[in-house]
Amino acid sequence: MSNSTVSFAMQVEAALAKGLLAAFKKMGPVRASDFAGCASRFIGPLLPVSRIADKNLQLAMPELNTTQRKRIVRGVWENLGRTVGELPHLSTLKENTHSGPGFEVVGAEYLEEQARNGGSVLFMSGHIGNWEMLPPGVARHGTPFASFYRAAANPLVDQMIRSLRDAAMQPTPTPLFAKGAHGAREALAYVSKGGRLGMLVDQKMNDGVEASFFGRPAMTAPALAAMALRYRCPVIPGYVERLGPARLRIIVEAPIQLPDTGDKKQDLTLLVQMVNDRLEQWIRKKPESWLWLHRRWPKELYR
């Protein structure tokens, strides 16, 4: 990309990001995770967006008191910082190490069964733990999948992040579909031809369908449910549990039983709700592992 297509401010931002990622790489996975997690835990709660996280917790888990919510918000920032610090190391993390950095997969049998069967499959997850580890971790069990992604505002920074993701997926790079109508059409075509697609389905979609989430109405993206029902392909749920600095556990669960009532609209509503229920179940286990920083519920609840 030519420097003429980006502003000077973007070039400065990219230089800082490049230097930071290089520093994380030099630190090694554990020190990078600890440093980024500590810095984020200190700075994050001071930012205005943390008020959104606190409000979300009030809406979703009203039984929590102020002290408990503050502890969770600090944990959210620490997990986010660790996720960034670990990004340059995803390609080098080893599976089933006895201690220290590495990852393990629980439920690998579901991946191996899908690899044997072949055909279209949808992997469903959310922004839990180090969600960036899902694609490379799953790929090492014979089921690499394509993903949606939201491009960073700075194209130079976006290219750095994409390069790190591609490196983690070697030697089995997979497509990345940009969020939006064009990317959705590309993803639909990919799945229709037997492709595997992973989706993080925990964020609000204003023109989605209404479903319950933590007992409150929440507009929810229906794309995963619509594709699964259209092609009757398996939906495999999974998420990442953080065990320590750069030490992760990928938990893969049995495929969701797709509804088949004979009413397409009812099936879609049921499956969207099943997905939200599964996400809520995971988040309640360890609330600080989820990214509570976006407005998940209707606008009027935040006024």
C-alpha positions in Angstrom: 0.0 0.0 0.0 1.3 3.4 -0.9 1.9 5.9 1.9 0.0 8.4 -0.1 -3.3 6.5 0.6 -3.0 6.9 4.4 -2.6 10.0 6.6 0.5 10.9 8.5 -1.3 10.2 11.8 -2.1 6.6 10.5 1.6 6.1 9.6 2.6 7.2 13.1 0.0 4.9 14.7 1.2 2.0 12.5 4.9 2.7 13.5 3.9 2.6 17.2 1.8 -0.6 16.7 4.7 -2.2 14.8 7.1 -1.3 17.6 4.8 -2.6 20.3 4.2 -5.9 18.5 7.9 -6.3 18.0 8.5 -5.7 21.7 5.8 -8.3 22.6 7.5 -10.8 20.2 10.9 -10.2 21.9 9.5 -10.6 25.4 8.3 -14.1 24.7 4.7 -15.3 25.2 4.5 -15.3 29.0 6.2 -11.9 29.7 4.2 -10.3 26.8 1.0 -11.6 28.2 1.8 -10.5 31.7 3.0 -7.0 30.7 0.1 -6.3 28.3 -2.4 -7.7 30.8 -1.1 -5.6 33.7 -1.0 -2.4 31.7 -4.5 -2.9 30.3 -5.8 -3.8 33.8 -4.5 -0.5 35.1 -5.4 1.8 32.2 -8.6 0.2 30.9 -10.9 0.9 33.9 -10.0 4.6 33.7 -11.5 4.9 30.1 -15.1 6.0 29.5 -16.0 2.8 27.7 -15.6 1.0 31.1 -18.9 2.6 32.1 -20.6 0.6 29.3 -19.1 -2.6 30.8 -20.4 -1.7 34.2 -23.9 -0.9 32.9 -23.9 -4.2 30.9 -23.1 -6.1 34.1 -25.9 -4.3 36.0 -28.3 -5.3 33.2 -27.1 -8.9 32.8 -26.2 -9.8 36.4 -28.1 -7.5 38.8 -27.1 -9.7 41.7 -23.6 -8.3 41.6 -22.6 -5.4 43.8 -20.4 -2.5 42.9 -17.2 -4.1 44.1 -17.9 -7.3 42.2 -18.6 -5.4 39.0 -15.4 -3.4 39.3 -13.4 -6.6 39.8 -14.9 -8.1 36.7 -14.3 -5.0 34.6 -10.6 -5.1 35.6 -10.5 -8.7 34.6 -12.1 -7.9 31.2 -9.3 -5.4 30.5 -6.6 -7.8 31.7 -7.9 -10.5 29.4 -8.1 -8.1 26.5 -4.5 -6.9 27.1 -3.2 -10.5 27.4 -5.0 -11.4 24.1 -3.1 -8.5 22.4 0.2 -9.4 24.0 -0.2 -13.0 22.9 -1.1 -12.3 19.3 2.5 -12.4 17.9 3.0 -15.8 19.6 -0.1 -17.7 18.4 1.9 -19.4 15.6 4.5 -20.8 18.0 2.3 -22.0 20.8 2.6 -25.8 21.2 -0.2 -28.2 22.0 -0.4 -30.3 25.2 2.6 -28.8 27.0 3.0 -29.8 30.6 3.3 -26.2 31.9 4.1 -22.7 30.7 2.8 -21.4 27.4 0.8 -23.6 25.2 -2.8 -24.8 24.5 -4.9 -27.9 24.8 -8.2 -29.0 23.1 -11.0 -30.6 25.0 -13.6 -32.2 22.7 -11.2 -32.7 19.8 -13.2 -35.8 18.9 -15.9 -33.6 17.5 -13.4 -31.9 15.2 -11.9 -35.2 14.1 -15.3 -36.6 13.3 -16.1 -33.6 11.2 -12.8 -33.9 9.4 -13.7 -37.5 8.5 -17.2 -36.6 7.4 -16.3 -33.5 5.4 -18.8 -31.0 4.1 -20.0 -27.7 5.3 -19.8 -26.9 9.0 -20.3 -23.7 11.1 -18.2 -23.1 14.2 -19.9 -20.8 16.7 -18.1 -18.8 19.4 -17.8 -15.4 21.1 -15.2 -13.0 22.3 -14.2 -15.2 25.3 -10.7 -15.8 26.6 -8.2 -15.5 23.8 -10.6 -16.0 20.9 -7.8 -15.5 18.4 -6.5 -18.9 19.3 -9.7 -20.7 18.0 -8.8 -20.8 14.3 -5.2 -22.0 14.5 -6.1 -24.4 17.4 -9.0 -26.0 15.5 -7.0 -26.1 12.3 -4.4 -28.4 13.9 -7.1 -31.0 14.3 -7.8 -31.1 10.6 -10.7 -28.6 10.4 -9.4 -25.2 9.4 -12.2 -22.7 8.9 -12.7 -19.3 7.3 -13.8 -16.4 9.4 -15.5 -13.0 9.4 -13.4 -10.1 10.5 -13.8 -6.4 11.1 -11.0 -4.4 9.5 -9.0 -2.0 11.7 -9.6 1.6 10.9 -6.0 2.0 10.1 -5.2 -0.1 7.0 -1.5 -0.4 7.9 -2.4 -1.8 11.4 -5.0 -4.0 9.8 -2.4 -5.5 7.5 -0.2 -6.3 10.5 -3.0 -8.0 12.3 -3.9 -10.0 9.2 -0.3 -11.1 8.7 -0.1 -12.4 12.3 -3.4 -14.3 11.8 -2.2 -15.8 8.5 1.1 -16.8 10.2 -0.8 -18.6 12.9 -2.8 -20.6 10.3 0.2 -21.9 8.3 0.3 -24.1 6.5 -3.4 -24.0 6.0 -4.4 -20.4 5.4 -8.2 -19.8 5.0 -10.3 -16.9 3.7 -11.2 -13.9 5.8 -14.5 -12.3 4.9 -15.0 -8.7 5.7 -18.1 -7.9 7.8 -20.9 -6.4 5.7 -23.3 -7.4 2.9 -20.5 -8.3 0.4 -18.6 -10.4 2.8 -21.8 -12.2 3.8 -22.5 -13.1 0.2 -19.0 -14.5 -0.2 -19.3 -16.5 3.0 -22.7 -17.9 2.0 -21.2 -19.1 -1.3 -18.2 -20.5 0.5 -20.4 -22.6 2.9 -22.7 -23.7 0.0 -19.6 -25.3 -1.7 -18.7 -27.3 1.4 -16.6 -24.8 3.2 -16.1 -24.4 7.0 -16.9 -21.1 8.5 -16.3 -19.7 12.1 -18.4 -17.0 13.5 -18.3 -14.9 16.7 -22.0 -14.3 17.3 -22.0 -12.3 20.6 -22.3 -8.7 19.4 -25.4 -6.6 18.7 -26.9 -6.4 15.2 -29.5 -3.6 15.0 -31.3 -5.2 12.0 -31.1 -8.7 13.4 -33.8 -10.8 15.1 -34.8 -10.3 18.7 -33.8 -13.0 21.2 -33.3 -13.2 24.9 -29.8 -12.7 26.3 -29.3 -12.7 30.1 -33.0 -12.4 30.4 -33.3 -9.3 28.3 -34.3 -8.7 24.7 -31.3 -8.4 22.5 -31.1 -7.9 18.7 -29.0 -10.8 17.5 -27.4 -11.6 14.1 -29.3 -14.4 12.4 -26.7 -15.3 9.8 -25.3 -18.4 11.5 -28.8 -19.9 12.1 -30.0 -19.1 8.6 -27.0 -20.8 7.0 -27.2 -23.8 9.3 -30.9 -24.3 8.5 -30.5 -23.6 4.8 -27.7 -26.2 4.3 -28.6 -28.4 7.3 -24.9 -28.4 8.3 -23.5 -29.0 11.8 -23.1 -26.1 14.2 -20.1 -26.9 16.5 -19.9 -24.6 19.6 -16.6 -23.8 21.2 -14.7 -21.2 23.2 -11.3 -20.5 24.7 -10.7 -20.7 28.5 -7.7 -18.9 29.8 -5.6 -21.0 32.2 -2.7 -18.6 32.6 -0.4 -16.3 30.7 -0.3 -17.7 27.1 -1.8 -20.9 28.4 -5.2 -21.7 26.9 -7.8 -24.4 26.7 -10.0 -24.7 23.7 -13.3 -26.3 24.7 -15.2 -27.9 21.8 -18.8 -29.1 22.4 -21.0 -31.5 20.6 -22.8 -30.1 17.5 -26.1 -28.3 18.3 -29.2 -30.3 17.4 -30.9 -28.2 14.7 -34.6 -27.5 15.2 -36.9 -29.0 12.6 -40.5 -27.9 13.4 -41.6 -27.6 9.8 -41.9 -23.8 10.2 -38.7 -22.1 8.9 -39.3 -18.8 10.8 -39.9 -20.7 14.0 -36.7 -22.8 13.4 -34.7 -19.7 12.9 -36.0 -18.1 16.1 -35.3 -21.3 18.1 -31.8 -21.7 16.8 -30.9 -18.0 17.4 -32.1 -18.4 21.0 -30.2 -21.7 21.4 -27.0 -19.9 20.4 -27.6 -17.0 22.8 -28.3 -19.5 25.6 -25.0 -21.3 25.0 -23.1 -18.0 25.0 -24.7 -17.0 28.3 -23.9 -20.3 29.8 -20.2 -19.9 28.9 -20.0 -16.2 30.1 -21.6 -16.9 33.5 -18.9 -19.5 34.2 -16.2 -16.7 34.2 -17.7 -13.2 33.5 -14.3 -11.5 33.3 -13.4 -13.6 30.3 -16.0 -12.0 28.0 -15.7 -8.6 26.2 -18.4 -6.6 28.0 -17.3 -3.3 26.4 -20.0 -2.9 23.7 -23.6 -2.0 24.0 -25.3 -5.4 23.7 -28.9 -4.4 24.6 -31.4 -1.8 23.4 -30.3 1.9 23.4 -32.9 3.0 25.9 -31.4 0.8 28.6 -28.2 2.9 28.5 -29.9 6.3 28.9 
